[in-house]
């Protein structure tokens, strides 16, 4: 993967997270505040807990920090996969957002 391919895939991921937050806020009482600054999106839940997703261009990775820990994802050509567990980014985000918000939330591509 070259730099342009990484940036394209990573930007699509961040945009999909922002759009999912908008959808979730419209459909539920979750009230997720999604703030984007450059290559970083911070999700703040009503209980003030946060999930931070940021781009790591030199490594061609996307990192996510949540209460459960920190995760590094690489694009495998189809999905962003955790470099240690192989889990899909959206499955991990769904798990952590659900835990931190105490509401069933669903994120996906």
C-alpha positions as CSV (number, residue, x, y, z in Angstrom):
1,X,0.0,0.0,0.0
2,X,1.4,3.4,-1.0
3,X,0.9,6.7,0.9
4,X,-2.1,7.8,-1.2
5,X,-3.9,4.5,-0.9
6,X,-3.4,4.6,2.9
7,X,-4.6,8.1,3.2
8,X,-7.7,7.4,1.1
9,X,-8.6,4.3,3.1
10,X,-7.9,6.0,6.4
11,X,-9.9,9.1,5.6
12,X,-12.9,6.9,4.5
13,X,-12.7,5.2,7.9
14,X,-12.7,8.4,9.9
15,X,-15.6,9.8,7.8
16,X,-17.6,6.6,8.3
17,X,-17.1,6.9,12.1
18,X,-18.3,10.5,12.0
19,X,-21.3,9.5,9.9
20,X,-22.1,6.6,12.2
21,X,-22.1,8.9,15.2
22,X,-24.6,11.2,13.4
23,X,-26.8,8.2,12.6
24,X,-26.6,6.8,16.1
25,X,-27.4,10.3,17.6
26,X,-30.5,10.5,15.3
27,X,-31.7,7.0,16.1
28,X,-30.9,6.7,19.8
29,X,-30.4,8.7,23.0
30,X,-26.6,8.0,22.9
31,X,-25.6,11.6,22.4
32,X,-22.1,11.0,21.1
33,X,-20.0,14.1,20.6
34,X,-17.7,13.4,17.7
35,X,-15.0,16.0,17.3
36,X,-12.5,15.8,14.5
37,X,-9.1,17.7,14.4
38,X,-7.0,16.7,11.4
39,X,-6.4,13.0,11.4
40,X,-8.0,12.4,14.9
41,X,-11.6,11.8,15.9
42,X,-12.5,12.0,19.6
43,X,-15.8,10.4,20.6
44,X,-17.1,11.6,23.9
45,X,-20.0,9.9,25.5
46,X,-22.6,11.3,27.9
47,X,-20.7,9.9,30.9
48,X,-17.6,11.9,29.7
49,X,-15.6,8.7,28.7
50,X,-13.8,8.9,25.4
51,X,-12.6,6.9,22.5
52,X,-9.9,8.4,20.4
53,X,-9.1,7.3,16.8
54,X,-6.1,8.7,15.1
55,X,-4.1,8.2,11.9
56,X,-0.5,7.1,12.0
57,X,0.7,7.8,8.4
58,X,4.3,6.8,8.9
59,X,3.2,3.3,9.9
60,X,0.1,3.1,7.6
61,X,-2.0,2.4,10.7
62,X,-5.0,3.7,12.5
63,X,-4.8,3.7,16.3
64,X,-7.7,3.5,18.7
65,X,-7.6,4.3,22.4
66,X,-10.5,3.2,24.6
67,X,-11.0,2.3,28.2
68,X,-10.2,-1.3,27.3
69,X,-6.8,-0.4,25.9
70,X,-5.0,0.8,22.8
71,X,-5.2,-0.9,19.4
72,X,-3.4,-0.6,16.1
73,X,-5.1,-1.4,12.8
74,X,-3.7,-2.1,9.3
75,X,-5.6,-2.2,6.1
76,X,-5.7,-5.7,4.6
77,X,-7.3,-4.7,1.3
78,X,-10.8,-5.2,2.6
79,X,-11.0,-4.2,6.3
80,X,-8.9,-2.5,9.0
81,X,-7.5,-5.4,11.2
82,X,-6.0,-5.2,14.7
83,X,-2.3,-6.0,14.4
84,X,-2.4,-8.3,17.4
85,X,-5.8,-10.0,17.4
86,X,-6.9,-9.7,13.8
87,X,-10.2,-8.2,14.9
88,X,-12.1,-5.9,12.6
89,X,-11.9,-2.2,13.6
90,X,-15.7,-1.7,13.5
91,X,-16.3,-4.8,15.7
92,X,-13.8,-3.4,18.3
93,X,-15.3,0.1,18.1
94,X,-18.8,-1.3,18.5
95,X,-17.7,-3.4,21.5
96,X,-15.9,-0.4,23.2
97,X,-18.6,2.2,22.4
98,X,-21.3,-0.1,23.8
99,X,-19.3,-0.7,27.0
100,X,-18.4,2.9,27.5
101,X,-21.9,4.3,26.7
102,X,-23.8,1.5,28.5
103,X,-26.0,1.3,25.4
104,X,-26.0,-1.1,22.5
105,X,-24.4,0.9,19.7
106,X,-23.5,-0.4,16.2
107,X,-20.7,0.9,14.0
108,X,-19.9,-0.4,10.6
109,X,-18.5,0.4,7.2
